[in-house]
């Protein structure tokens, strides 16, 4: 009888741990997907705004700060891979537009 209790409690314990692990994995995957989607959206915004300023050949200080803020959140906050670094270097070389 004690052997049966030990086997059942061991199996039940293993099932409980496996269930908790499965739930944790699903939550983690969902979080990872949301984080990845947010990175793509932020990268798209950075790219589009930067390309427009590069095309215009100028940028306001306010827009430059905003782009740097977005880039910092993308790169450091969300673990972006550096895809926007080259664009940000071009943005930093743009002439400052003081007429705004």
DSSP file (Angstrom, degrees, kcal/mol; ACC not computed):
  #  RESIDUE AA STRUCTURE BP1 BP2  ACC     N-H-->O    O-->H-N    N-H-->O    O-->H-N    TCO  KAPPA ALPHA  PHI   PSI    X-CA   Y-CA   Z-CA
    1    1 A X     >        0   0    0      0, 0.0     4,-2.3     0, 0.0     5,-0.2   0.000 360.0 360.0 360.0 -44.9    0.0    0.0    0.0
    2    2 A X  H  >  +     0   0    0      1,-0.2     4,-2.5     2,-0.2     5,-0.2   0.881 360.0  54.0 -63.1 -36.6    2.8    2.4    0.9
    3    3 A X  H  > S+     0   0    0      2,-0.2     4,-2.5     1,-0.2    -1,-0.2   0.904 107.9  49.9 -63.0 -41.6    4.5    1.6   -2.4
    4    4 A X  H  > S+     0   0    0      2,-0.2     4,-2.7     1,-0.2     5,-0.2   0.899 110.8  49.4 -63.3 -42.8    1.3    2.5   -4.3
    5    5 A X  H  X S+     0   0    0     -4,-2.3     4,-2.8     2,-0.2     5,-0.3   0.909 111.8  49.0 -63.1 -42.7    1.0    5.8   -2.4
    6    6 A X  H  X S+     0   0    0     -4,-2.5     4,-2.2     2,-0.2    -2,-0.2   0.912 112.8  47.1 -64.1 -42.7    4.6    6.6   -3.2
    7    7 A X  H  X S+     0   0    0     -4,-2.5     4,-2.7     2,-0.2     5,-0.2   0.927 115.1  45.7 -64.1 -45.0    4.2    5.7   -6.9
    8    8 A X  H  X S+     0   0    0     -4,-2.7     4,-3.2     2,-0.2     5,-0.2   0.917 114.8  46.4 -66.3 -43.1    1.0    7.8   -7.2
    9    9 A X  H  X S+     0   0    0     -4,-2.8     4,-2.5    -5,-0.2    -1,-0.2   0.872 113.8  49.8 -68.9 -34.2    2.4   10.7   -5.3
   10   10 A X  H  X S+     0   0    0     -4,-2.2     4,-2.4    -5,-0.3    -2,-0.2   0.928 114.9  43.2 -66.8 -44.2    5.6   10.5   -7.4
   11   11 A X  H  X S+     0   0    0     -4,-2.7     4,-2.7     2,-0.2    -2,-0.2   0.905 115.5  49.1 -67.1 -41.4    3.6   10.4  -10.6
   12   12 A X  H  X S+     0   0    0     -4,-3.2     4,-2.5     2,-0.2    -2,-0.2   0.910 111.9  49.1 -65.3 -41.0    1.2   13.1   -9.4
   13   13 A X  H  X S+     0   0    0     -4,-2.5     4,-2.5    -5,-0.2    -2,-0.2   0.916 112.4  47.6 -63.1 -42.8    4.1   15.3   -8.4
   14   14 A X  H  X S+     0   0    0     -4,-2.4     4,-2.7     2,-0.2    -2,-0.2   0.901 112.2  49.8 -64.9 -40.6    5.8   14.7  -11.8
   15   15 A X  H  X S+     0   0    0     -4,-2.7     4,-2.6     2,-0.2    -2,-0.2   0.901 110.6  50.3 -64.3 -40.4    2.5   15.5  -13.6
   16   16 A X  H  X S+     0   0    0     -4,-2.5     4,-2.6     2,-0.2    -2,-0.2   0.938 112.6  45.7 -63.0 -47.1    2.1   18.7  -11.6
   17   17 A X  H  X S+     0   0    0     -4,-2.5     4,-2.6     1,-0.2    -2,-0.2   0.912 113.4  50.1 -62.6 -42.3    5.6   19.8  -12.4
   18   18 A X  H  X S+     0   0    0     -4,-2.7     4,-2.4     2,-0.2    -1,-0.2   0.901 111.2  49.4 -63.1 -40.5    5.2   18.9  -16.0
   19   19 A X  H  X S+     0   0    0     -4,-2.6     4,-2.4     2,-0.2    -2,-0.2   0.923 111.8  47.4 -64.5 -44.6    1.9   20.9  -16.1
   20   20 A X  H  X S+     0   0    0     -4,-2.6     4,-2.6     1,-0.2    -2,-0.2   0.915 112.1  50.7 -62.4 -42.7    3.4   23.9  -14.5
   21   21 A X  H  X S+     0   0    0     -4,-2.6     4,-2.4     2,-0.2    -2,-0.2   0.903 109.9  50.1 -62.1 -42.2    6.4   23.7  -16.9
   22   22 A X  H  X S+     0   0    0     -4,-2.4     4,-2.3     2,-0.2    -2,-0.2   0.922 111.7  47.4 -63.4 -45.2    4.0   23.5  -19.9
   23   23 A X  H  X S+     0   0    0     -4,-2.4     4,-2.4     1,-0.2    -2,-0.2   0.919 112.3  50.2 -61.7 -43.9    2.0   26.5  -18.8
   24   24 A X  H  X S+     0   0    0     -4,-2.6     4,-2.5     1,-0.2    -2,-0.2   0.896 110.1  50.3 -62.6 -40.6    5.2   28.5  -18.1
   25   25 A X  H  X S+     0   0    0     -4,-2.4     4,-2.7     2,-0.2    -1,-0.2   0.915 110.4  49.3 -63.8 -43.1    6.5   27.6  -21.6
   26   26 A X  H  X S+     0   0    0     -4,-2.3     4,-2.2     2,-0.2    -2,-0.2   0.908 112.8  47.1 -63.6 -42.2    3.3   28.7  -23.3
   27   27 A X  H  X S+     0   0    0     -4,-2.4     4,-2.6     2,-0.2    -1,-0.2   0.916 112.9  49.4 -64.6 -42.3    3.3   32.0  -21.4
   28   28 A X  H  X S+     0   0    0     -4,-2.5     4,-2.9     2,-0.2    -2,-0.2   0.910 110.9  49.3 -63.6 -42.6    7.0   32.5  -22.3
   29   29 A X  H  X S+     0   0    0     -4,-2.7     4,-2.3     2,-0.2    -1,-0.2   0.895 112.0  48.7 -63.8 -40.0    6.3   31.8  -26.0
   30   30 A X  H  X S+     0   0    0     -4,-2.2     4,-2.2     2,-0.2    -2,-0.2   0.920 112.9  47.4 -65.7 -43.2    3.4   34.2  -26.0
   31   31 A X  H  X S+     0   0    0     -4,-2.6     4,-2.7     1,-0.2    -2,-0.2   0.913 111.6  51.1 -63.0 -43.0    5.5   36.9  -24.3
   32   32 A X  H  X S+     0   0    0     -4,-2.9     4,-2.6     1,-0.2    -2,-0.2   0.898 109.6  50.2 -61.5 -41.1    8.4   36.2  -26.7
   33   33 A X  H  X S+     0   0    0     -4,-2.3     4,-2.4     2,-0.2    -1,-0.2   0.905 112.1  47.2 -65.0 -41.5    6.0   36.6  -29.7
   34   34 A X  H  X S+     0   0    0     -4,-2.2     4,-2.4     2,-0.2    -2,-0.2   0.912 112.9  48.8 -65.8 -42.3    4.7   39.9  -28.3
   35   35 A X  H  X S+     0   0    0     -4,-2.7     4,-2.3     2,-0.2    -2,-0.2   0.910 112.1  48.8 -63.5 -42.2    8.2   41.2  -27.7
   36   36 A X  H  X S+     0   0    0     -4,-2.6     4,-2.2     2,-0.2    -2,-0.2   0.909 111.1  49.9 -64.5 -42.3    9.2   40.2  -31.2
   37   37 A X  H  X S+     0   0    0     -4,-2.4     4,-2.3     1,-0.2    -2,-0.2   0.913 110.5  50.2 -62.7 -42.6    6.2   41.9  -32.7
   38   38 A X  H  X S+     0   0    0     -4,-2.4     4,-2.7     1,-0.2     5,-0.2   0.895 108.7  52.6 -64.0 -39.9    6.9   45.1  -30.8
   39   39 A X  H  X S+     0   0    0     -4,-2.3     4,-2.7     2,-0.2    -1,-0.2   0.928 109.9  48.5 -60.3 -44.6   10.6   45.0  -31.9
   40   40 A X  H  X S+     0   0    0     -4,-2.2     4,-2.4     2,-0.2    -2,-0.2   0.910 112.6  48.1 -62.7 -42.4    9.4   44.8  -35.6
   41   41 A X  H  X S+     0   0    0     -4,-2.3     4,-2.3     2,-0.2    -2,-0.2   0.935 113.7  46.6 -64.0 -46.2    7.0   47.6  -35.1
   42   42 A X  H  X S+     0   0    0     -4,-2.7     4,-2.6     1,-0.2    -2,-0.2   0.910 111.8  50.7 -64.1 -41.4    9.5   49.8  -33.5
   43   43 A X  H  X S+     0   0    0     -4,-2.7     4,-2.9    -5,-0.2    -1,-0.2   0.916 109.6  51.4 -61.5 -42.6   12.2   49.0  -36.1
   44   44 A X  H  X S+     0   0    0     -4,-2.4     4,-2.7     2,-0.2     5,-0.2   0.926 111.1  47.3 -60.2 -45.6    9.7   49.9  -38.8
   45   45 A X  H  X S+     0   0    0     -4,-2.3     4,-2.6     2,-0.2     5,-0.3   0.932 113.1  48.3 -62.4 -46.1    8.9   53.3  -37.2
   46   46 A X  H  X S+     0   0    0     -4,-2.6     4,-2.7     1,-0.2     5,-0.2   0.936 113.7  47.4 -59.7 -47.0   12.6   54.1  -36.7
   47   47 A X  H  X S+     0   0    0     -4,-2.9     4,-2.8    -5,-0.2     5,-0.2   0.931 113.9  45.8 -62.3 -46.7   13.4   53.1  -40.3
   48   48 A X  H  X S+     0   0    0     -4,-2.7     4,-1.8    -5,-0.2    -1,-0.2   0.924 116.3  44.2 -65.9 -44.7   10.5   55.1  -41.9
   49   49 A X  H  X S+     0   0    0     -4,-2.6     4,-2.0    -5,-0.2    -1,-0.2   0.926 115.9  47.8 -65.6 -44.0   11.1   58.2  -39.8
   50   50 A X  H  X S+     0   0    0     -4,-2.7     4,-2.7    -5,-0.3     5,-0.2   0.926 110.7  51.0 -63.8 -44.7   14.9   58.1  -40.3
   51   51 A X  H  X S+     0   0    0     -4,-2.8     4,-2.4    -5,-0.2    -1,-0.2   0.876 109.1  51.9 -62.0 -37.1   14.6   57.5  -44.1
   52   52 A X  H  X S+     0   0    0     -4,-1.8     4,-2.2    -5,-0.2    -1,-0.2   0.925 112.0  45.2 -65.7 -43.1   12.2   60.5  -44.4
   53   53 A X  H  X>S+     0   0    0     -4,-2.0     5,-1.3     2,-0.2     4,-1.1   0.896 112.3  51.6 -67.2 -39.0   14.7   62.8  -42.6
   54   54 A X  H  <5S+     0   0    0     -4,-2.7     3,-0.3     2,-0.2    -2,-0.2   0.911 110.3  49.6 -62.9 -41.4   17.6   61.5  -44.6
   55   55 A X  H  <5S+     0   0    0     -4,-2.4    -2,-0.2     1,-0.2    -1,-0.2   0.900 112.4  46.8 -62.3 -41.3   15.6   62.2  -47.8
   56   56 A X  H  <5S-     0   0    0     -4,-2.2    -1,-0.2     2,-0.2    -2,-0.2   0.645 104.2-137.4 -74.3 -15.2   14.8   65.7  -46.5
   57   57 A X  T  <5S+     0   0    0     -4,-1.1    38,-0.8    -3,-0.3     2,-0.3   0.684  73.4  67.7  64.0  22.2   18.5   66.1  -45.6
   58   58 A X  E   < -a   95   0A   0     -5,-1.3     2,-0.3    36,-0.2    38,-0.2  -0.982  56.2-168.8-160.5 163.7   17.7   67.7  -42.3
   59   59 A X  E     -a   96   0A   0     36,-2.0    38,-2.8    -2,-0.3     2,-0.2  -0.987  24.3-117.5-154.9 147.5   16.1   67.0  -38.9
   60   60 A X     >  -     0   0    0     -2,-0.3     4,-2.4    36,-0.2     5,-0.2  -0.523  29.4-117.5 -82.9 158.4   15.0   69.0  -35.9
   61   61 A X  H  > S+     0   0    0     36,-0.4     4,-2.6     1,-0.2     5,-0.2   0.894 116.7  54.0 -61.0 -39.5   16.6   68.5  -32.6
   62   62 A X  H  > S+     0   0    0      1,-0.2     4,-2.3     2,-0.2    -1,-0.2   0.917 109.6  46.0 -61.8 -44.6   13.3   67.3  -31.2
   63   63 A X  H  > S+     0   0    0      2,-0.2     4,-2.5     1,-0.2    -1,-0.2   0.875 111.8  52.1 -66.9 -36.7   12.9   64.7  -33.9
   64   64 A X  H  X S+     0   0    0     -4,-2.4     4,-2.4     2,-0.2    -2,-0.2   0.933 110.7  47.7 -64.1 -45.0   16.5   63.5  -33.5
   65   65 A X  H  X S+     0   0    0     -4,-2.6     4,-2.4     1,-0.2    -2,-0.2   0.914 111.5  50.9 -61.6 -42.3   16.0   63.1  -29.7
   66   66 A X  H  X S+     0   0    0     -4,-2.3     4,-2.6     2,-0.2    -2,-0.2   0.925 110.4  48.7 -62.1 -44.2   12.7   61.2  -30.4
   67   67 A X  H  X S+     0   0    0     -4,-2.5     4,-2.9     1,-0.2    -1,-0.2   0.903 111.5  49.7 -62.3 -40.9   14.5   58.8  -32.8
   68   68 A X  H  X S+     0   0    0     -4,-2.4     4,-2.6     2,-0.2    -1,-0.2   0.884 110.2  51.2 -65.4 -37.0   17.3   58.2  -30.4
   69   69 A X  H  X S+     0   0    0     -4,-2.4     4,-2.3     2,-0.2    -2,-0.2   0.942 112.6  45.3 -63.9 -47.2   14.7   57.5  -27.6
   70   70 A X  H  X S+     0   0    0     -4,-2.6     4,-2.9     1,-0.2    -2,-0.2   0.920 113.7  50.4 -60.4 -44.5   12.9   55.0  -29.9
   71   71 A X  H  X S+     0   0    0     -4,-2.9     4,-3.3     1,-0.2     5,-0.4   0.903 109.2  50.6 -63.4 -41.0   16.2   53.5  -30.9
   72   72 A X  H  X>S+     0   0    0     -4,-2.6     4,-2.3     2,-0.2     5,-1.5   0.924 112.8  46.1 -63.1 -43.7   17.4   53.1  -27.3
   73   73 A X  I  <>S+     0   0    0     -4,-2.3     5,-1.6     3,-0.2     6,-0.2   0.918 117.0  45.2 -63.1 -43.0   14.1   51.4  -26.4
   74   74 A X  I  <5S+     0   0    0     -4,-2.9     6,-2.2     3,-0.2     4,-0.3   0.952 123.4  32.8 -63.8 -50.9   14.3   49.1  -29.5
   75   75 A X  I  <5S+     0   0    0     -4,-3.3     4,-0.3     4,-0.2    -3,-0.2   0.953 134.3  20.6 -77.2 -51.7   18.0   48.2  -29.1
   76   76 A X  I  <5S+     0   0    0     -4,-2.3    -3,-0.2    -5,-0.4    -2,-0.1   0.881 127.5  43.8 -89.9 -41.3   18.5   48.2  -25.3
   77   77 A X  I   <S+     0   0    0     -5,-1.5    -3,-0.2     1,-0.2    -4,-0.1   0.885 128.9  24.4 -74.0 -38.5   15.1   47.7  -23.9
   78   78 A X  S   <S-     0   0    0     -5,-1.6    -1,-0.2    -4,-0.3    -3,-0.1   0.381 107.8-110.6-109.9   1.9   13.8   45.1  -26.3
   79   79 A X        -     0   0    0     -4,-0.3    -4,-0.2    -6,-0.2    -3,-0.2   0.858  45.1-172.6  74.3  34.6   17.1   43.5  -27.4
   80   80 A X        -     0   0    0     -6,-2.2    -1,-0.1    -7,-0.2   -40,-0.0  -0.193  26.7-125.0 -58.2 157.1   17.1   44.8  -30.9
   81   81 A X        -     0   0    0      1,-0.0    -1,-0.1     0, 0.0    -6,-0.1   0.338  46.9 -95.1 -95.0   6.5   19.8   43.4  -33.1
   82   82 A X  S >  S+     0   0    0      3,-0.0     3,-1.4    -8,-0.0     4,-0.5   0.532  80.7 133.6  96.6   5.4   21.4   46.6  -34.4
   83   83 A X  T 3  S+     0   0    0      1,-0.3     4,-0.3     2,-0.1     3,-0.2   0.789  76.6  47.2 -59.9 -27.4   19.5   46.8  -37.7
   84   84 A X  T 3> S+     0   0    0      1,-0.2     4,-2.4     2,-0.1    -1,-0.3   0.504  85.8  91.6 -93.7  -3.8   18.8   50.5  -37.0
   85   85 A X  H <> S+     0   0    0     -3,-1.4     4,-1.9     1,-0.2    -1,-0.2   0.905  86.0  48.5 -60.0 -44.7   22.4   51.5  -36.0
   86   86 A X  H  > S+     0   0    0     -4,-0.5     4,-1.7    -3,-0.2    -1,-0.2   0.897 112.2  49.5 -64.5 -40.2   23.5   52.5  -39.5
   87   87 A X  H  > S+     0   0    0     -4,-0.3     4,-2.4     1,-0.2    -1,-0.2   0.910 109.2  52.0 -64.4 -41.0   20.4   54.6  -40.1
   88   88 A X  H  X S+     0   0    0     -4,-2.4     4,-2.2     1,-0.2    -1,-0.2   0.855 105.8  54.7 -65.7 -33.5   20.9   56.3  -36.7
   89   89 A X  H  X S+     0   0    0     -4,-1.9     4,-0.8     2,-0.2    -1,-0.2   0.899 109.7  47.5 -64.6 -39.7   24.5   57.2  -37.7
   90   90 A X  H >< S+     0   0    0     -4,-1.7     3,-0.6     1,-0.2     4,-0.5   0.894 109.7  53.1 -66.8 -39.8   23.2   58.8  -40.9
   91   91 A X  H >< S+     0   0    0     -4,-2.4     3,-1.4     1,-0.2    -2,-0.2   0.903 104.8  55.5 -60.8 -41.6   20.5   60.7  -38.8
   92   92 A X  H 3< S+     0   0    0     -4,-2.2    -1,-0.2     1,-0.3    -2,-0.2   0.743 105.3  53.0 -65.8 -22.7   23.3   62.0  -36.5
   93   93 A X  T << S+     0   0    0     -4,-0.8    -1,-0.3    -3,-0.6    -2,-0.2   0.533  87.0 111.6 -88.3  -6.6   25.1   63.5  -39.5
   94   94 A X  S <  S-     0   0    0     -3,-1.4   -36,-0.2    -4,-0.5     2,-0.2  -0.303  78.3-101.6 -69.6 151.3   22.1   65.4  -40.8
   95   95 A X  E     -a   58   0A   0    -38,-0.8   -36,-2.0     1,-0.1     2,-0.4  -0.480  39.9-113.8 -67.6 138.6   21.9   69.1  -40.7
   96   96 A X  E     -a   59   0A   0    -38,-0.2     2,-0.7    -2,-0.2   -36,-0.2  -0.641  21.7-141.8 -79.4 129.8   19.9   70.5  -37.9
   97   97 A X        +     0   0    0    -38,-2.8   -36,-0.4    -2,-0.4   -39,-0.0  -0.825  21.2 178.0 -92.4 113.9   16.7   72.2  -39.0
   98   98 A X        +     0   0    0     -2,-0.7     2,-1.1     1,-0.1    -1,-0.1   0.443  58.9  88.9 -96.0  -0.5   16.1   75.2  -36.7
   99   99 A X              0   0    0      1,-0.2    -1,-0.1     0, 0.0   -39,-0.0  -0.691 360.0 360.0 -99.6  81.4   13.0   76.4  -38.5
  100  100 A X              0   0    0     -2,-1.1    -1,-0.2    -3,-0.0    -2,-0.1   0.325 360.0 360.0-140.5 360.0   10.2   74.6  -36.7
